Amino acid sequence: MLTITSLRIRDRSQETVLEVSNQLDDHRFTFQLSHSIVSQLSQHVAQMQEEADVPTVEEDGLAENESVEADQDTLYPIGRFSLWLTFTKKVEHLTPEQLQKWESDGLPSHATLDATVFTREILLGRFLDTQIPAPLAPLMDETFNEFVQLYTDLKGNLRLLLNKEPQTKPKIQIDAVHNETKATTVISGKAFTRHAFIKTGRLLLVHRESGDQVPIPIDWLY
């Protein structure tokens, strides 16, 4: 049986910035991220930018709508961090076939093996079901000037974004248009917003020539 040991927060260069211990003792896990991580991540990004003399806010392989831009109207550092789950497994619980395969093909990525323990790190996310029942409030520092936002990226992995809101490109899907009565038309569908939550919304009927708008309220079902 494997044991979840910790959660590692890494910057875009894969350097471990913080490590949070698992509050449980087996294959289950619970991690508590406190508000103190905001200043720690901010100091790390500021130091990295000072040393490299370039903004450290881009990450390879991200879609355009997930890029973090440096030219923001803020005095505070901006950065993105990935979350890595670390787990261990005793060698005695590994099968001979598995050990033989690793000996011939090499260990999996982000894995180590010694005489007694197999250790590996995997990105936190890509679950079959990720439930976020309510909009997540960002973690704020003591001065309420800097913040860290938790969100899911395009691949379903959880990430942290420092001092910037994740960019979102909602997608609208129309499922049905029908006449409920002779006097009413019902339009129903879905809005895919990924990590963002809809607070309010309305439908606008826009005249194609004059541009006049007629607002219509919308019933939302999350």
C-alpha positions as CSV (number, residue, x, y, z in Angstrom):
1,M,0.0,0.0,0.0
2,L,1.3,3.5,-0.8
3,T,1.5,6.4,1.6
4,I,0.9,10.0,0.6
5,T,3.6,12.0,2.4
6,S,3.4,15.6,1.3
7,L,2.4,18.2,-1.2
8,R,5.1,20.2,-3.0
9,I,4.6,23.6,-4.5
10,R,6.9,24.2,-7.4
11,D,7.7,27.2,-9.6
12,R,7.9,27.2,-13.4
13,S,11.5,26.0,-13.3
14,Q,10.3,23.0,-11.2
15,E,12.1,24.2,-8.1
16,T,10.3,23.3,-4.9
17,V,9.3,26.4,-3.0
18,L,7.2,25.0,-0.2
19,E,6.3,21.5,1.1
20,V,3.1,20.8,3.0
21,S,2.9,17.6,5.1
22,N,-0.1,15.3,4.7
23,Q,-2.4,15.4,7.7
24,L,-3.4,11.7,7.3
25,D,-1.2,8.7,7.6
26,D,-2.1,6.4,4.7
27,H,-3.2,6.6,1.0
28,R,-5.7,9.3,1.8
29,F,-4.6,12.9,2.0
30,T,-5.6,16.3,3.4
31,F,-3.5,19.4,2.9
32,Q,-4.1,22.8,4.5
33,L,-2.8,25.8,2.7
34,S,-2.6,28.8,5.1
35,H,-2.5,32.5,4.2
36,S,1.2,32.6,5.1
37,I,2.1,31.0,1.8
38,V,1.2,34.2,-0.1
39,S,4.2,36.1,1.2
40,Q,6.5,33.1,0.8
41,L,5.5,32.7,-2.8
42,S,5.7,36.4,-3.5
43,Q,9.2,36.6,-2.0
44,H,10.3,33.7,-4.1
45,V,9.1,35.2,-7.3
46,A,10.6,38.5,-6.5
47,Q,14.0,36.9,-5.8
48,M,13.8,34.9,-9.0
49,Q,13.0,37.9,-11.1
50,E,15.8,39.9,-9.5
51,E,18.4,37.1,-10.1
52,A,17.3,36.5,-13.7
53,D,16.5,40.1,-14.5
54,V,13.5,38.8,-16.5
55,P,9.9,38.2,-15.5
56,T,9.5,34.6,-14.4
57,V,5.8,34.4,-15.2
58,E,5.7,32.3,-18.3
59,E,5.5,28.6,-18.5
60,D,6.1,26.3,-21.5
61,G,3.3,24.3,-23.0
62,L,0.4,26.4,-21.8
63,A,-2.4,27.4,-24.0
64,E,-2.8,31.1,-24.9
65,N,-5.7,31.7,-22.5
66,E,-3.6,30.3,-19.7
67,S,-0.6,32.6,-20.1
68,V,0.5,34.8,-17.3
69,E,1.4,38.3,-18.6
70,A,4.0,40.4,-17.0
71,D,2.7,43.8,-18.0
72,Q,0.0,44.0,-15.3
73,D,-1.0,47.1,-13.4
74,T,0.4,45.8,-10.2
75,L,3.4,46.5,-8.0
76,Y,3.5,42.9,-6.8
77,P,5.1,39.9,-8.4
78,I,3.0,37.6,-10.6
79,G,3.7,33.9,-10.8
80,R,2.3,30.5,-11.4
81,F,2.9,27.4,-9.3
82,S,2.2,23.7,-9.8
83,L,1.2,21.2,-7.1
84,W,2.9,17.9,-6.8
85,L,1.7,14.9,-4.7
86,T,4.5,12.9,-3.2
87,F,3.9,9.3,-2.2
88,T,6.0,6.3,-1.0
89,K,5.8,2.6,-1.2
90,K,7.8,0.0,0.5
91,V,10.0,-2.1,-1.8
92,E,8.6,-5.3,-0.2
93,H,5.2,-4.4,-1.5
94,L,6.4,-4.1,-5.1
95,T,6.1,-7.1,-7.4
96,P,9.3,-8.8,-8.9
97,E,7.9,-8.1,-12.4
98,Q,7.6,-4.4,-11.6
99,L,11.1,-4.2,-10.3
100,Q,12.4,-6.1,-13.3
101,K,10.6,-3.7,-15.7
102,W,12.1,-0.7,-14.0
103,E,15.6,-2.2,-14.1
104,S,15.3,-2.7,-17.8
105,D,13.3,0.4,-18.9
106,G,14.2,2.8,-16.1
107,L,12.1,4.3,-13.3
108,P,8.9,6.4,-14.0
109,S,9.4,10.1,-14.2
110,H,9.9,12.0,-10.9
111,A,10.7,8.7,-9.1
112,T,13.5,7.4,-6.9
113,L,14.2,3.9,-5.6
114,D,16.5,2.8,-2.8
115,A,16.9,-0.5,-0.9
116,T,13.7,0.0,1.1
117,V,11.4,2.7,-0.4
118,F,10.0,3.7,-3.8
119,T,9.2,7.4,-3.9
120,R,7.4,9.3,-6.7
121,E,5.8,12.7,-7.4
122,I,2.8,13.3,-9.6
123,L,0.9,16.4,-10.6
124,L,-2.1,17.0,-8.4
125,G,-5.2,16.8,-10.5
126,R,-6.9,15.1,-13.4
127,F,-9.3,13.4,-11.2
128,L,-12.4,11.7,-12.5
129,D,-14.5,14.2,-10.6
130,T,-13.4,17.5,-9.1
131,Q,-16.1,19.2,-7.0
132,I,-15.9,22.8,-6.1
133,P,-19.3,23.6,-4.5
134,A,-18.8,27.3,-4.2
135,P,-16.5,30.0,-5.5
136,L,-13.1,29.7,-3.8
137,A,-12.0,32.8,-2.0
138,P,-8.3,33.6,-2.7
139,L,-5.7,33.4,0.1
140,M,-4.7,36.9,1.1
141,D,-1.6,38.1,2.9
142,E,-1.8,40.0,6.2
143,T,-1.9,43.4,4.4
144,F,-4.7,42.2,2.0
145,N,-2.6,43.5,-0.9
146,E,-1.3,40.2,-2.4
147,F,-3.3,37.0,-3.0
148,V,-3.0,33.5,-4.3
149,Q,-5.8,31.9,-6.4
150,L,-6.3,28.1,-6.7
151,Y,-7.7,27.0,-10.0
152,T,-7.7,24.1,-12.5
153,D,-5.7,24.4,-15.8
154,L,-6.8,23.1,-19.2
155,K,-5.5,19.6,-18.4
156,G,-7.4,19.4,-15.1
157,N,-4.4,19.9,-12.8
158,L,-4.7,22.2,-9.8
159,R,-2.4,25.2,-9.8
160,L,-1.7,28.3,-7.8
161,L,-1.7,31.8,-9.4
162,L,0.0,34.7,-7.5
163,N,-1.4,38.2,-7.7
164,K,-3.5,37.6,-10.8
165,E,-6.9,36.2,-11.7
166,P,-6.9,33.2,-14.1
167,Q,-7.9,34.1,-17.6
168,T,-11.1,32.4,-18.7
169,K,-12.7,31.9,-22.1
170,P,-16.2,30.6,-21.4
171,K,-17.8,28.4,-24.0
172,I,-21.6,28.4,-24.6
173,Q,-23.5,25.3,-25.8
174,I,-27.1,25.7,-27.0
175,D,-29.0,22.4,-26.3
176,A,-32.5,23.2,-27.3
177,V,-34.7,26.0,-28.7
178,H,-38.5,25.3,-28.6
179,N,-41.8,27.0,-28.2
180,E,-43.2,26.3,-24.7
181,T,-46.4,28.0,-25.6
182,K,-47.5,30.0,-28.6
183,A,-46.4,33.2,-26.8
184,T,-43.0,31.9,-25.4
185,T,-39.8,30.5,-26.7
186,V,-37.4,28.6,-24.4
187,I,-33.6,28.6,-25.1
188,S,-31.6,26.2,-22.9
189,G,-28.0,25.1,-22.9
190,K,-24.8,25.1,-20.9
191,A,-22.0,27.6,-20.1
192,F,-18.5,26.0,-19.6
193,T,-16.4,28.4,-17.4
194,R,-13.9,25.9,-16.0
195,H,-12.5,27.5,-12.7
196,A,-14.7,30.6,-12.8
197,F,-18.2,30.9,-11.2
198,I,-21.1,32.8,-12.7
199,K,-22.5,35.4,-10.2
200,T,-25.0,37.0,-12.5
201,G,-26.1,36.8,-16.1
202,R,-28.6,37.9,-18.6
203,L,-29.6,37.4,-22.2
204,L,-29.4,40.4,-24.5
205,L,-31.6,40.6,-27.6
206,V,-29.7,43.0,-29.9
207,H,-31.2,44.7,-33.0
208,R,-28.9,44.0,-35.9
209,E,-29.3,47.5,-37.4
210,S,-30.0,49.9,-34.6
211,G,-28.0,48.1,-31.9
212,D,-30.9,48.5,-29.4
213,Q,-30.8,46.0,-26.6
214,V,-33.5,44.2,-24.7
215,P,-32.3,42.4,-21.5
216,I,-33.9,39.1,-20.5
217,P,-33.2,37.4,-17.1
218,I,-31.7,34.0,-17.1
219,D,-32.4,31.1,-14.7
220,W,-29.1,29.4,-13.7
221,L,-28.7,25.8,-12.5
222,Y,-25.1,24.9,-11.4
